[in-house]
């Protein structure tokens, strides 16, 4: 197989990696907010159930969760939840979204709880509603505080996309592995190394820019 054809397949794997990354980010960020509200819910059964679920997801490897999502329903209940050509990709996406939503929820919770209660009381004394207090006083401070841990999770997500290969999702690392084992060629390994370095480099510059833009919220 020629260099051009292998390169085309690697680029196709690159597209799958990027799609998995973007969809996970778009879905897990808002889902993390929902999980966060569950973990601070005044109703104890909901709070304890949510925190137990988060503890389980954060305490087990993502690779194990990929296996559970894709294989366990069929093994236990004889139900194929993810049929069809894109079934493996969807299963990987579900596992990634659940995993990262739980991590994001804890970051959100820590950011909100780090704001001193005095700021809420001061806003209330000024006659501001709870909604006004959150959006005008609290929100941007929380964003500033959680930006660094969020950026770490996002960069980890870029590298974690390679785990999707364990259920045979044809992302760039899976395609690379196929050619290393079957064709005994090693240059695709350096190819994906450059890909990840460039990807992480772009994200690093983006988050540095965002941190600079939010620097006036530093307290």
N, C-alpha and C positions, 0 to 999 in steps of 0.2 A: 504494500500500500504506500502511495506516494506521500511526501511531506505535505502537499497541499490538501489531500483528502483527510489526513490525520488532523491537520490544523483546522479544517472545517468542522470536524467532529468535536474537537476541543472547544471551538468557539460556540458550538451548539450547547455543549455542557456548561460553558460560561453563561449562556443565556438562561439556562435552567437554574443555575446557582443564583444569579441576580434576581430572577423571578421569585424564588423561594425566600430570599432575603427580604425583598420589598414587600411581598404579601405578608410575611411574618411580622414585619415592623408595622405595617398599616393595620393589621388586625389585633396584634397583641397589645399595642399602646392603649387603645380605648378599652379593651377587655381587662387590662390591668387596673383601670379605674374602677370597673365594676367589682373586681375581686377585692380591691382595696376597701371599697365601701362595705363589702361583706365582712372583712376582717375587723372593721371598727364598728359594726352594727351594734346598737344597744341591746338587741334581742340576742341573748346568750347562745341559744342553739345554733343560730345562723353564724354568729361570730366564731364559736368553737369549731363548727363544721368547716368553715372557710379556712381558718388557720390550720386545721389538721390537714386539709387538702394541700395548702401551700407548703406545709412542712414535708409532706410526702413527695411532692413534685421537686422541691428544692433539695431533698435528701437522697434522691435516686438519680442515677445517670440518665442523661438524655438518650443515650443509645438504648438503654433498657426500655424507656418510654416509647421509643420508635417501634421496638419489637412488640410491645404490649398493644399499642394502637392498631398495628397492622395485622398481627397474627392471632392475638388472644380471642377476639370475637368469633373468628372462624373455628378455632380449636375448641372453645367452650360451648358455643351456641350454634355452631354450624351456619353462621351468618357471614356472608361476604359484604362487609360494610363499604369496601372500596374496590368495586369491580371496574373493569374497563381499562383502556390504555393508560389513562391518567390516574388510576387508583392509587398507585404507589406514591406519586407526587402529592396527592391530596392527603393521604395518610401521614406523610412526612410533615406537611403543612399543619395539620391538626396537632400533631405532637409538638412541633416547634411553637405554635401559637400558645398552647396551654402552658408550656414550660416558661416561655418568656413573659407571658402575662403575669405569672406568679412572681417572677423576679421583679418586674416593673412595679407590681402592686406594693411590694415591700419598700421599694425606693420611694414611691409616692407617699406611703404612710409615714415613713421616716421624715420626708421633707415637710409634710404638713404639721406633724407633731413637733418639729424643731422650732416652729414659729412661737415666740413667747406669748403667753396668754394675755399679757398686758396690751398687746396690739389689738386684740379682739375687744378688750374692755375699753380701750381708748376710742376705737371706732364706734362702739355702742354709745359711749358718752357724747360723741359728736352727732348722734342721731342717724347713723348709717344702718341700713338693714344688713342681715346676714349675707345676702347676695352681693350687695355693694361692698361689704367688708372683704369678701373673698376675692372678687374680681379687681377691686381698686387698691387693696392694701396687701393681701396675702399672696395672690397668684404669682406675680412676677418674682417675689422673693423665693417662693417655692421652686419655680423654674430655675432660678439662679443656683439654688442649693442642690438640686438634683441633676443638673446638667452633666457634671463630671461622672457620677455613677451611671447615668443613662448612656453616656458616650462609651464607657467601658463595656456595658452590656451589648451595645450595638456592634462594637468591634469584635466582641466575642461571638456574636451571632454570625458575622461574616465567616469566621473560621469554623463555627459549628455546622455550617451548611454541608461541610464535607462528611458529616456523620450520616447524612441521608443515604449514602452509598450502602449502608448495612441492610437496607431493604430494597436495594437495586434501583434507586432513583438515579437517572443518568445525568448527574451534575458533573462538574468538571473533574473532580477527584476520581469519581467512578470511571469516567472515560479514560483518564490517565492510567489508572490501575489496570484496566483491561489491556492496554498496549504495553505496559511494563511486563505483565505476566505472559501475554500471548506472543508478542513480537520481539521481546527482549531489547527494547529501546528505552533509553533513559532520559532523552531530552525533554519529553513532556513533563517530567517532574520539575525541571527548572522553569518550564513554561508556566505551570500553575503557581510556582513560588513567586514569580514576578507578578502574576495576576493578583495574588493576595496582598503582596506588598503595595502595589499601586492602589488597590481598593482601600486598604487601611490608611494609606497616605492621604487619599482624597478625603476620607472621613475625618482624619485628624485635623486637616486644614479647615474643614467645615465647622467642626466643634470649637476649634480655637477662635474662629471668626465669631461664632455665636457667643462664646464666653466674653470676648471683647465687647460685643454689642450690649451685653447684659452687665458689664462691669460696674455701671453706675448704680446697680441695685446692691452692690456689696455693702454689707453692714458689719 
